[in-house]
Amino acid sequence: MQNMNQPSDSVASTILDVFYESETQERKSKEKQASKRRLQARRAIEDYLENKRLREATEDYYLSK
């Protein structure tokens, strides 16, 4: 009986390996996308703050004349 279960166990193991690899790749892909979104958000915030500083500096320059 044990010999008959071995092919079945091998198939089940292979299926589990494929499923695990698929899940791992999906998780990595989601992490990469989240990382890109965080980077874009951080850059947008930095751009906003830089523009704000430039506007304030420009206003200060014109008001001081």
PDB file of N, CA, C and O in Angstrom:
ATOM      1  N   MET A   1       0.806  -1.193   0.000  1.00  0.00           N
ATOM      2  CA  MET A   1       0.000   0.000   0.000  1.00  0.00           C
ATOM      3  C   MET A   1       0.855   1.266   0.000  1.00  0.00           C
ATOM      4  O   MET A   1       0.490   2.252  -0.640  1.00  0.00           O
ATOM      5  N   GLN A   2       1.972   1.256   0.698  1.00  0.00           N
ATOM      6  CA  GLN A   2       2.808   2.442   0.781  1.00  0.00           C
ATOM      7  C   GLN A   2       3.355   2.823  -0.592  1.00  0.00           C
ATOM      8  O   GLN A   2       3.449   4.008  -0.914  1.00  0.00           O
ATOM      9  N   ASN A   3       3.717   1.824  -1.407  1.00  0.00           N
ATOM     10  CA  ASN A   3       4.247   2.113  -2.738  1.00  0.00           C
ATOM     11  C   ASN A   3       3.205   2.802  -3.614  1.00  0.00           C
ATOM     12  O   ASN A   3       3.560   3.616  -4.466  1.00  0.00           O
ATOM     13  N   MET A   4       1.959   2.498  -3.424  1.00  0.00           N
ATOM     14  CA  MET A   4       0.900   3.097  -4.235  1.00  0.00           C
ATOM     15  C   MET A   4       0.675   4.561  -3.834  1.00  0.00           C
ATOM     16  O   MET A   4       0.249   5.365  -4.663  1.00  0.00           O
ATOM     17  N   ASN A   5       0.950   4.908  -2.601  1.00  0.00           N
ATOM     18  CA  ASN A   5       0.748   6.280  -2.139  1.00  0.00           C
ATOM     19  C   ASN A   5       1.886   7.205  -2.549  1.00  0.00           C
ATOM     20  O   ASN A   5       1.713   8.424  -2.576  1.00  0.00           O
ATOM     21  N   GLN A   6       3.030   6.651  -2.864  1.00  0.00           N
ATOM     22  CA  GLN A   6       4.190   7.484  -3.184  1.00  0.00           C
ATOM     23  C   GLN A   6       3.960   8.371  -4.405  1.00  0.00           C
ATOM     24  O   GLN A   6       4.265   9.561  -4.334  1.00  0.00           O
ATOM     25  N   PRO A   7       3.442   7.861  -5.518  1.00  0.00           N
ATOM     26  CA  PRO A   7       3.194   8.758  -6.654  1.00  0.00           C
ATOM     27  C   PRO A   7       2.191   9.857  -6.293  1.00  0.00           C
ATOM     28  O   PRO A   7       2.343  11.007  -6.705  1.00  0.00           O
ATOM     29  N   SER A   8       1.192   9.499  -5.538  1.00  0.00           N
ATOM     30  CA  SER A   8       0.191  10.472  -5.117  1.00  0.00           C
ATOM     31  C   SER A   8       0.823  11.534  -4.223  1.00  0.00           C
ATOM     32  O   SER A   8       0.524  12.721  -4.358  1.00  0.00           O
ATOM     33  N   ASP A   9       1.692  11.111  -3.313  1.00  0.00           N
ATOM     34  CA  ASP A   9       2.384  12.053  -2.438  1.00  0.00           C
ATOM     35  C   ASP A   9       3.294  12.974  -3.247  1.00  0.00           C
ATOM     36  O   ASP A   9       3.409  14.164  -2.952  1.00  0.00           O
ATOM     37  N   SER A  10       3.933  12.419  -4.257  1.00  0.00           N
ATOM     38  CA  SER A  10       4.820  13.206  -5.108  1.00  0.00           C
ATOM     39  C   SER A  10       4.032  14.270  -5.871  1.00  0.00           C
ATOM     40  O   SER A  10       4.467  15.417  -5.982  1.00  0.00           O
ATOM     41  N   VAL A  11       2.889  13.885  -6.386  1.00  0.00           N
ATOM     42  CA  VAL A  11       2.042  14.831  -7.120  1.00  0.00           C
ATOM     43  C   VAL A  11       1.544  15.923  -6.172  1.00  0.00           C
ATOM     44  O   VAL A  11       1.561  17.105  -6.516  1.00  0.00           O
ATOM     45  N   ALA A  12       1.107  15.527  -4.992  1.00  0.00           N
ATOM     46  CA  ALA A  12       0.620  16.496  -4.011  1.00  0.00           C
ATOM     47  C   ALA A  12       1.744  17.452  -3.614  1.00  0.00           C
ATOM     48  O   ALA A  12       1.524  18.655  -3.478  1.00  0.00           O
ATOM     49  N   SER A  13       2.925  16.918  -3.432  1.00  0.00           N
ATOM     50  CA  SER A  13       4.068  17.749  -3.071  1.00  0.00           C
ATOM     51  C   SER A  13       4.393  18.740  -4.186  1.00  0.00           C
ATOM     52  O   SER A  13       4.687  19.906  -3.923  1.00  0.00           O
ATOM     53  N   THR A  14       4.340  18.275  -5.416  1.00  0.00           N
ATOM     54  CA  THR A  14       4.611  19.141  -6.562  1.00  0.00           C
ATOM     55  C   THR A  14       3.570  20.250  -6.659  1.00  0.00           C
ATOM     56  O   THR A  14       3.906  21.408  -6.909  1.00  0.00           O
ATOM     57  N   ILE A  15       2.315  19.891  -6.460  1.00  0.00           N
ATOM     58  CA  ILE A  15       1.240  20.883  -6.507  1.00  0.00           C
ATOM     59  C   ILE A  15       1.435  21.926  -5.413  1.00  0.00           C
ATOM     60  O   ILE A  15       1.278  23.123  -5.658  1.00  0.00           O
ATOM     61  N   LEU A  16       1.773  21.482  -4.222  1.00  0.00           N
ATOM     62  CA  LEU A  16       2.003  22.410  -3.118  1.00  0.00           C
ATOM     63  C   LEU A  16       3.193  23.322  -3.404  1.00  0.00           C
ATOM     64  O   LEU A  16       3.155  24.513  -3.098  1.00  0.00           O
ATOM     65  N   ASP A  17       4.242  22.763  -3.990  1.00  0.00           N
ATOM     66  CA  ASP A  17       5.415  23.574  -4.337  1.00  0.00           C
ATOM     67  C   ASP A  17       5.055  24.663  -5.350  1.00  0.00           C
ATOM     68  O   ASP A  17       5.470  25.813  -5.210  1.00  0.00           O
ATOM     69  N   VAL A  18       4.286  24.290  -6.362  1.00  0.00           N
ATOM     70  CA  VAL A  18       3.873  25.253  -7.387  1.00  0.00           C
ATOM     71  C   VAL A  18       2.992  26.331  -6.756  1.00  0.00           C
ATOM     72  O   VAL A  18       3.164  27.517  -7.036  1.00  0.00           O
ATOM     73  N   PHE A  19       2.061  25.925  -5.915  1.00  0.00           N
ATOM     74  CA  PHE A  19       1.178  26.877  -5.247  1.00  0.00           C
ATOM     75  C   PHE A  19       1.979  27.825  -4.366  1.00  0.00           C
ATOM     76  O   PHE A  19       1.745  29.033  -4.383  1.00  0.00           O
ATOM     77  N   TYR A  20       2.916  27.292  -3.602  1.00  0.00           N
ATOM     78  CA  TYR A  20       3.741  28.113  -2.713  1.00  0.00           C
ATOM     79  C   TYR A  20       4.566  29.118  -3.514  1.00  0.00           C
ATOM     80  O   TYR A  20       4.663  30.289  -3.145  1.00  0.00           O
ATOM     81  N   GLU A  21       5.157  28.651  -4.610  1.00  0.00           N
ATOM     82  CA  GLU A  21       5.969  29.539  -5.446  1.00  0.00           C
ATOM     83  C   GLU A  21       5.107  30.645  -6.050  1.00  0.00           C
ATOM     84  O   GLU A  21       5.528  31.800  -6.121  1.00  0.00           O
ATOM     85  N   SER A  22       3.917  30.292  -6.476  1.00  0.00           N
ATOM     86  CA  SER A  22       2.995  31.278  -7.032  1.00  0.00           C
ATOM     87  C   SER A  22       2.625  32.320  -5.985  1.00  0.00           C
ATOM     88  O   SER A  22       2.612  33.517  -6.276  1.00  0.00           O
ATOM     89  N   GLU A  23       2.329  31.878  -4.784  1.00  0.00           N
ATOM     90  CA  GLU A  23       1.987  32.799  -3.695  1.00  0.00           C
ATOM     91  C   GLU A  23       3.173  33.704  -3.359  1.00  0.00           C
ATOM     92  O   GLU A  23       2.998  34.897  -3.112  1.00  0.00           O
ATOM     93  N   THR A  24       4.358  33.142  -3.350  1.00  0.00           N
ATOM     94  CA  THR A  24       5.560  33.914  -3.041  1.00  0.00           C
ATOM     95  C   THR A  24       5.793  34.991  -4.097  1.00  0.00           C
ATOM     96  O   THR A  24       6.101  36.135  -3.763  1.00  0.00           O
ATOM     97  N   GLN A  25       5.648  34.629  -5.355  1.00  0.00           N
ATOM     98  CA  GLN A  25       5.835  35.601  -6.434  1.00  0.00           C
ATOM     99  C   GLN A  25       4.786  36.703  -6.369  1.00  0.00           C
ATOM    100  O   GLN A  25       5.088  37.874  -6.596  1.00  0.00           O
ATOM    101  N   GLU A  26       3.555  36.321  -6.058  1.00  0.00           N
ATOM    102  CA  GLU A  26       2.481  37.309  -5.949  1.00  0.00           C
ATOM    103  C   GLU A  26       2.757  38.278  -4.800  1.00  0.00           C
ATOM    104  O   GLU A  26       2.550  39.484  -4.940  1.00  0.00           O
ATOM    105  N   ARG A  27       3.219  37.760  -3.679  1.00  0.00           N
ATOM    106  CA  ARG A  27       3.531  38.602  -2.518  1.00  0.00           C
ATOM    107  C   ARG A  27       4.664  39.574  -2.850  1.00  0.00           C
ATOM    108  O   ARG A  27       4.598  40.755  -2.508  1.00  0.00           O
ATOM    109  N   LYS A  28       5.703  39.068  -3.520  1.00  0.00           N
ATOM    110  CA  LYS A  28       6.825  39.930  -3.898  1.00  0.00           C
ATOM    111  C   LYS A  28       6.375  41.019  -4.863  1.00  0.00           C
ATOM    112  O   LYS A  28       6.815  42.164  -4.765  1.00  0.00           O
ATOM    113  N   SER A  29       5.504  40.663  -5.788  1.00  0.00           N
ATOM    114  CA  SER A  29       4.991  41.631  -6.749  1.00  0.00           C
ATOM    115  C   SER A  29       4.195  42.725  -6.037  1.00  0.00           C
ATOM    116  O   SER A  29       4.341  43.907  -6.350  1.00  0.00           O
ATOM    117  N   LYS A  30       3.357  42.331  -5.084  1.00  0.00           N
ATOM    118  CA  LYS A  30       2.575  43.318  -4.328  1.00  0.00           C
ATOM    119  C   LYS A  30       3.483  44.213  -3.498  1.00  0.00           C
ATOM    120  O   LYS A  30       3.246  45.417  -3.401  1.00  0.00           O
ATOM    121  N   GLU A  31       4.516  43.640  -2.900  1.00  0.00           N
ATOM    122  CA  GLU A  31       5.464  44.433  -2.113  1.00  0.00           C
ATOM    123  C   GLU A  31       6.194  45.440  -2.999  1.00  0.00           C
ATOM    124  O   GLU A  31       6.419  46.582  -2.598  1.00  0.00           O
ATOM    125  N   LYS A  32       6.559  45.011  -4.198  1.00  0.00           N
ATOM    126  CA  LYS A  32       7.258  45.900  -5.126  1.00  0.00           C
ATOM    127  C   LYS A  32       6.345  47.051  -5.558  1.00  0.00           C
ATOM    128  O   LYS A  32       6.784  48.198  -5.635  1.00  0.00           O
ATOM    129  N   GLN A  33       5.080  46.744  -5.839  1.00  0.00           N
ATOM    130  CA  GLN A  33       4.128  47.784  -6.218  1.00  0.00           C
ATOM    131  C   GLN A  33       3.909  48.766  -5.070  1.00  0.00           C
ATOM    132  O   GLN A  33       3.845  49.976  -5.287  1.00  0.00           O
ATOM    133  N   ALA A  34       3.797  48.249  -3.861  1.00  0.00           N
ATOM    134  CA  ALA A  34       3.606  49.115  -2.692  1.00  0.00           C
ATOM    135  C   ALA A  34       4.824  50.009  -2.496  1.00  0.00           C
ATOM    136  O   ALA A  34       4.692  51.184  -2.153  1.00  0.00           O
ATOM    137  N   SER A  35       5.992  49.455  -2.714  1.00  0.00           N
ATOM    138  CA  SER A  35       7.222  50.232  -2.584  1.00  0.00           C
ATOM    139  C   SER A  35       7.255  51.362  -3.611  1.00  0.00           C
ATOM    140  O   SER A  35       7.653  52.481  -3.287  1.00  0.00           O
ATOM    141  N   LYS A  36       6.843  51.080  -4.834  1.00  0.00           N
ATOM    142  CA  LYS A  36       6.804  52.111  -5.874  1.00  0.00           C
ATOM    143  C   LYS A  36       5.806  53.206  -5.515  1.00  0.00           C
ATOM    144  O   LYS A  36       6.079  54.389  -5.717  1.00  0.00           O
ATOM    145  N   ARG A  37       4.642  52.811  -4.978  1.00  0.00           N
ATOM    146  CA  ARG A  37       3.645  53.811  -4.583  1.00  0.00           C
ATOM    147  C   ARG A  37       4.168  54.698  -3.456  1.00  0.00           C
ATOM    148  O   ARG A  37       3.956  55.911  -3.469  1.00  0.00           O
ATOM    149  N   ARG A  38       4.849  54.097  -2.482  1.00  0.00           N
ATOM    150  CA  ARG A  38       5.417  54.889  -1.380  1.00  0.00           C
ATOM    151  C   ARG A  38       6.469  55.868  -1.901  1.00  0.00           C
ATOM    152  O   ARG A  38       6.526  57.017  -1.463  1.00  0.00           O
ATOM    153  N   LEU A  39       7.295  55.410  -2.830  1.00  0.00           N
ATOM    154  CA  LEU A  39       8.323  56.280  -3.406  1.00  0.00           C
ATOM    155  C   LEU A  39       7.688  57.447  -4.161  1.00  0.00           C
ATOM    156  O   LEU A  39       8.134  58.587  -4.033  1.00  0.00           O
ATOM    157  N   GLN A  40       6.655  57.164  -4.941  1.00  0.00           N
ATOM    158  CA  GLN A  40       5.965  58.231  -5.666  1.00  0.00           C
ATOM    159  C   GLN A  40       5.345  59.232  -4.698  1.00  0.00           C
ATOM    160  O   GLN A  40       5.414  60.440  -4.922  1.00  0.00           O
ATOM    161  N   ALA A  41       4.745  58.735  -3.632  1.00  0.00           N
ATOM    162  CA  ALA A  41       4.137  59.628  -2.639  1.00  0.00           C
ATOM    163  C   ALA A  41       5.204  60.485  -1.969  1.00  0.00           C
ATOM    164  O   ALA A  41       5.017  61.687  -1.785  1.00  0.00           O
ATOM    165  N   ARG A  42       6.316  59.866  -1.609  1.00  0.00           N
ATOM    166  CA  ARG A  42       7.398  60.618  -0.963  1.00  0.00           C
ATOM    167  C   ARG A  42       7.932  61.703  -1.901  1.00  0.00           C
ATOM    168  O   ARG A  42       8.188  62.827  -1.468  1.00  0.00           O
ATOM    169  N   ARG A  43       8.099  61.372  -3.175  1.00  0.00           N
ATOM    170  CA  ARG A  43       8.591  62.360  -4.143  1.00  0.00           C
ATOM    171  C   ARG A  43       7.582  63.493  -4.338  1.00  0.00           C
ATOM    172  O   ARG A  43       7.963  64.655  -4.473  1.00  0.00           O
ATOM    173  N   ALA A  44       6.305  63.148  -4.353  1.00  0.00           N
ATOM    174  CA  ALA A  44       5.275  64.181  -4.496  1.00  0.00           C
ATOM    175  C   ALA A  44       5.298  65.128  -3.303  1.00  0.00           C
ATOM    176  O   ALA A  44       5.165  66.340  -3.470  1.00  0.00           O
ATOM    177  N   ILE A  45       5.463  64.589  -2.111  1.00  0.00           N
ATOM    178  CA  ILE A  45       5.543  65.426  -0.907  1.00  0.00           C
ATOM    179  C   ILE A  45       6.773  66.316  -0.968  1.00  0.00           C
ATOM    180  O   ILE A  45       6.695  67.506  -0.660  1.00  0.00           O
ATOM    181  N   GLU A  46       7.903  65.754  -1.360  1.00  0.00           N
ATOM    182  CA  GLU A  46       9.132  66.546  -1.467  1.00  0.00           C
ATOM    183  C   GLU A  46       8.975  67.660  -2.498  1.00  0.00           C
ATOM    184  O   GLU A  46       9.420  68.785  -2.268  1.00  0.00           O
ATOM    185  N   ASP A  47       8.343  67.354  -3.638  1.00  0.00           N
ATOM    186  CA  ASP A  47       8.109  68.378  -4.662  1.00  0.00           C
ATOM    187  C   ASP A  47       7.209  69.484  -4.117  1.00  0.00           C
ATOM    188  O   ASP A  47       7.471  70.667  -4.332  1.00  0.00           O
ATOM    189  N   TYR A  48       6.162  69.099  -3.421  1.00  0.00           N
ATOM    190  CA  TYR A  48       5.245  70.083  -2.848  1.00  0.00           C
ATOM    191  C   TYR A  48       5.977  71.002  -1.870  1.00  0.00           C
ATOM    192  O   TYR A  48       5.838  72.223  -1.928  1.00  0.00           O
ATOM    193  N   LEU A  49       6.753  70.404  -0.978  1.00  0.00           N
ATOM    194  CA  LEU A  49       7.472  71.208   0.015  1.00  0.00           C
ATOM    195  C   LEU A  49       8.508  72.123  -0.639  1.00  0.00           C
ATOM    196  O   LEU A  49       8.692  73.261  -0.208  1.00  0.00           O
ATOM    197  N   GLU A  50       9.173  71.635  -1.664  1.00  0.00           N
ATOM    198  CA  GLU A  50      10.156  72.459  -2.378  1.00  0.00           C
ATOM    199  C   GLU A  50       9.463  73.638  -3.063  1.00  0.00           C
ATOM    200  O   GLU A  50       9.947  74.768  -2.998  1.00  0.00           O
ATOM    201  N   ASN A  51       8.340  73.377  -3.715  1.00  0.00           N
ATOM    202  CA  ASN A  51       7.593  74.464  -4.358  1.00  0.00           C
ATOM    203  C   ASN A  51       7.100  75.470  -3.325  1.00  0.00           C
ATOM    204  O   ASN A  51       7.118  76.675  -3.573  1.00  0.00           O
ATOM    205  N   LYS A  52       6.669  74.991  -2.192  1.00  0.00           N
ATOM    206  CA  LYS A  52       6.206  75.878  -1.121  1.00  0.00           C
ATOM    207  C   LYS A  52       7.354  76.771  -0.634  1.00  0.00           C
ATOM    208  O   LYS A  52       7.174  77.975  -0.450  1.00  0.00           O
ATOM    209  N   ARG A  53       8.527  76.176  -0.428  1.00  0.00           N
ATOM    210  CA  ARG A  53       9.695  76.961  -0.002  1.00  0.00           C
ATOM    211  C   ARG A  53      10.061  78.011  -1.051  1.00  0.00           C
ATOM    212  O   ARG A  53      10.377  79.151  -0.711  1.00  0.00           O
ATOM    213  N   LEU A  54      10.016  77.626  -2.309  1.00  0.00           N
ATOM    214  CA  LEU A  54      10.346  78.572  -3.381  1.00  0.00           C
ATOM    215  C   LEU A  54       9.330  79.714  -3.449  1.00  0.00           C
ATOM    216  O   LEU A  54       9.709  80.872  -3.622  1.00  0.00           O
ATOM    217  N   ARG A  55       8.038  79.389  -3.313  1.00  0.00           N
ATOM    218  CA  ARG A  55       7.009  80.436  -3.312  1.00  0.00           C
ATOM    219  C   ARG A  55       7.234  81.410  -2.162  1.00  0.00           C
ATOM    220  O   ARG A  55       7.169  82.627  -2.340  1.00  0.00           O
ATOM    221  N   GLU A  56       7.499  80.859  -0.984  1.00  0.00           N
ATOM    222  CA  GLU A  56       7.721  81.718   0.186  1.00  0.00           C
ATOM    223  C   GLU A  56       8.971  82.575   0.011  1.00  0.00           C
ATOM    224  O   GLU A  56       8.974  83.754   0.365  1.00  0.00           O
ATOM    225  N   ALA A  57      10.018  81.990  -0.528  1.00  0.00           N
ATOM    226  CA  ALA A  57      11.254  82.748  -0.749  1.00  0.00           C
ATOM    227  C   ALA A  57      11.027  83.851  -1.773  1.00  0.00           C
ATOM    228  O   ALA A  57      11.534  84.962  -1.621  1.00  0.00           O
ATOM    229  N   THR A  58      10.266  83.542  -2.813  1.00  0.00           N
ATOM    230  CA  THR A  58       9.963  84.535  -3.841  1.00  0.00           C
ATOM    231  C   THR A  58       9.122  85.664  -3.262  1.00  0.00           C
ATOM    232  O   THR A  58       9.384  86.837  -3.527  1.00  0.00           O
ATOM    233  N   GLU A  59       8.114  85.311  -2.475  1.00  0.00           N
ATOM    234  CA  GLU A  59       7.270  86.334  -1.846  1.00  0.00           C
ATOM    235  C   GLU A  59       8.100  87.215  -0.917  1.00  0.00           C
ATOM    236  O   GLU A  59       7.949  88.436  -0.918  1.00  0.00           O
ATOM    237  N   ASP A  60       8.966  86.605  -0.135  1.00  0.00           N
ATOM    238  CA  ASP A  60       9.826  87.374   0.775  1.00  0.00           C
ATOM    239  C   ASP A  60      10.726  88.327  -0.004  1.00  0.00           C
ATOM    240  O   ASP A  60      10.961  89.455   0.429  1.00  0.00           O
ATOM    241  N   TYR A  61      11.226  87.880  -1.143  1.00  0.00           N
ATOM    242  CA  TYR A  61      12.117  88.711  -1.957  1.00  0.00           C
ATOM    243  C   TYR A  61      11.374  89.939  -2.474  1.00  0.00           C
ATOM    244  O   TYR A  61      11.862  91.064  -2.373  1.00  0.00           O
ATOM    245  N   TYR A  62      10.174  89.702  -3.034  1.00  0.00           N
ATOM    246  CA  TYR A  62       9.423  90.824  -3.598  1.00  0.00           C
ATOM    247  C   TYR A  62       8.881  91.755  -2.519  1.00  0.00           C
ATOM    248  O   TYR A  62       8.776  92.960  -2.745  1.00  0.00           O
ATOM    249  N   LEU A  63       8.537  91.223  -1.361  1.00  0.00           N
ATOM    250  CA  LEU A  63       8.007  92.062  -0.287  1.00  0.00           C
ATOM    251  C   LEU A  63       9.096  92.895   0.379  1.00  0.00           C
ATOM    252  O   LEU A  63       8.814  93.953   0.941  1.00  0.00           O
ATOM    253  N   SER A  64      10.327  92.425   0.319  1.00  0.00           N
ATOM    254  CA  SER A  64      11.417  93.148   0.974  1.00  0.00           C
ATOM    255  C   SER A  64      11.934  94.310   0.135  1.00  0.00           C
ATOM    256  O   SER A  64      12.721  95.115   0.632  1.00  0.00           O
ATOM    257  N   LYS A  65      11.519  94.418  -1.105  1.00  0.00           N
ATOM    258  CA  LYS A  65      11.989  95.512  -1.984  1.00  0.00           C
ATOM    259  C   LYS A  65      11.232  96.774  -1.720  1.00  0.00           C
ATOM    260  O   LYS A  65      11.489  97.793  -2.361  1.00  0.00           O
TER     261      LYS A  65
END
